[in-house]
Amino acid sequence: MSIQISIPFRVRFRRELRLRNYFGTLLAVLTPLSAFAGLGGDLNSILTDQVRFQGSVQTTQMATFTIHEIHPATGTVIREYVSPAGKVFAVSWRGAWPPDMRQLLGSYFPQYQEAIQAEASAHHNPGRRAVQIVQPEFVFQHGGHPKFFTGKAYLPQMLPAGVKAEAIQ
């Protein structure tokens, strides 16, 4: 004699959803930081960013650097500036949504995060303010409003000779 116990669909669905969320979070935590390339990375990081942002890439050769422009489906245009040495010395973005800063800033994301937290504790309404971080090794600027965000981040010590920060747009 066998007894069958039927678990209602709603309970099974919730259990599956919890497991998916758990494993998704676990995967995000265990993903190595090297998967988050971007600023300061090498030329290969642009391919990683293209895959992560799910976009097409257009390349423009300038006199002293190369611009790799990523066009994701979100409509936000991301530009990565690469020096002749093959390093990403700057990134910029413009569009309806800000990009994933962890992906875009790479190893500089903790500096960005600390500055954002300091800004949040200093002001009552930090989400409505333009953000500017100016440090000797890292500069970050972000502003805009819903449906139009713009910003840039660069490494002053890695700017190619003759390139000014104003060239990053």
N, C-alpha and C positions, 0 to 999 in steps of 0.2 A: 504494500500500500504506500503510495507516494503522496505527499502533500505539496501542493504548489502554492507559493505565496506570490501574489502579484503586487509589485510596487507601482503605485500610480505614476503616470507619465510625468506629471508636474514635479514629483519628488526626484525621479530619475534625471530630469532635465536640469534641475537645480544642482544636483550632485555633480553632473557632468560639467556644468558651468563653473562651479567652484573649483573642480580639478583643473580645468583649462586655465582659469585665472591664476591658480597656484603655480602651475607649470610654466605659464607665460612669465610670471614674476620671477620665478627661479631662473629661467633662461636669461632674462634681462640682467639679473644679478651676476650670473656666471659668465656672461659674455665678456671676453677680455677687452680692456680699454683700447687695445690696438685696433679693434674693429671700428672705433670711433676716431676717424682720422681727421681730415680737415686742416685747420690752421696749424702751420708748423710741420705738416706732414710732407711726404714726397709726392712725386707725380702719380704714383700708384694710388694714393689716397683719393684722387679725383674719381677713379674708377669705382672705389668703394662708395664714395658719396653719390655717384650716379646711380648705383644700385639701390642704396638706402633711400634716396629721394625719388627713385623710380622716374627718372627723367632722361631726356635726350641732351647731348652735349654739343655745343658749337665752340670751336676754337678760333681765337683771333690772335695773330702774332703782332706784337708791338715792337718798338725798337729795342727796349731793354727788358721786356717780360712778355709772358703769354697769358691771355685771359681764357679760361675755360668756363663757359656759361652753361649752367644746367637749367633745363626747363622741365620741372616736375608737373604732374597733372594738377597740382593745387593752384597753379598759375603764378606762384612766386618764382621770380628769376633769381638764381644764385650765381654769383661770379666768384671764381677762385683765381687768384693772381699767382703765377708761378715764375720764380726767378730763373735766370739762365743756369743756376746750379741745380734746378729741379725741385726747389722747395716752395711750398705754399706760404707766401709771406703776407697775404691779405685775403679776406673774403668780404663780399658785400651781398645784399639782398634787397629786393623790393617786390611788393605784391600784397595780395589780400590777407595773407597769413604769414606770421614770422616762421622761419624754418626751425627745425630741431637744433637748438643751440648746442646740445651735447655732441651731436654729430659734426656740426659745422666748426665748433671751436676746439674740438679734440682735447688735447692735454691742457688747454687753457680754460676749459670749462669750470674747474674749481675756482679759479680767480673771478670769473664772471659770477658764479653762484654766490661767493662770499660778498661781492660788491652789491649784488641784488638784495641779499639778506640785510646788509647794513643799511641800504636805502629804505627797505621796508620798515625797519625798526626806527628809522629817523623821521619818517613821514607817515601821515595817516592814510594817504591814498596813493601808494607807490605805483599802482597799475596804470595811472593816468599821466605819469611823468615820463619825459624823455630820459633815457639812461645814458650816462657818459662815464666811462672809466678811463682814466689816464694814469698809466703806470709806466715806468721806464722800459719795461719789456713787453707791455701789452696795452693796446688802446682799443676801446669798444665804444661804439655810438649806436643808439637805437631809438627810434621815435616813430610817430605816426598815430593813426587812429584805426578803429575797425574798418576793414576793407582796404586799407592802404598802410603798410608798414615799410619802413626803410631802415637800413643800417649798414654798418661796416665794422670790421675788426682787422687790426693789422699789428705786425711785429716791427716796431721802429728799427731795431738792430738788423733786421733782415731785408729792409728795403734796398733794392738794387741801386747802385750809384746813379745819381741824377734823377731818381724817382721821388716825387714828393707825395705826401699823404693825400693831397687833393686829387691825385690821379685815380684814386680808388673810389669808384662810384657804383 
